[in-house]
Amino acid sequence: DAYLYASEGWDGFYEYMQSFCQENDCEFYDFNLLRDRYVIFSDTSSFFDIVHLSNQGAMAFSKAYAGVMKRVMNGESIDDLFYGSYQEMLLDSPYAK
C-alpha cells in the first residue's frame, strides 16, 4: 500500500484497463482490489520484497485466484469480492487508520 499511497492515478489506470478489456472482449480482474487481501496476504511472509510475492504469497494468490475463477465459471457474481476503486481500497486499508 505504501507504493500506492506514494503515487497517483491508480483509479484512472484501472478505468482505462476496464475500458480496454471491455472493448477487446477480454476479462479483467484487478487482484490489487481484492477485499480480503489484508487477510489473505501476510506482510511478514507473503512478499519477497515490496513488489514480488514470496512462495507463500504465490500459494495464497493461487488459492484466491482459483476461488474467483470458480465463481466466474459457475456464473456467480464476484462484485462482492473486489473494491470498486483504489480510493475505496486505500480508505479501508489498515495502514490508513
Buried (B, 14 or more C-beta within 10 A) or exposed (E): BEEBEEEEEBBEEBEEEEEEEEEEEEEEBBEBBBBEBBEBBEEEEBBEEEEEBBEBBEEBBEEBEEBBEEBEEEEEEBEEBBBEBBEBBBEEBEEEE
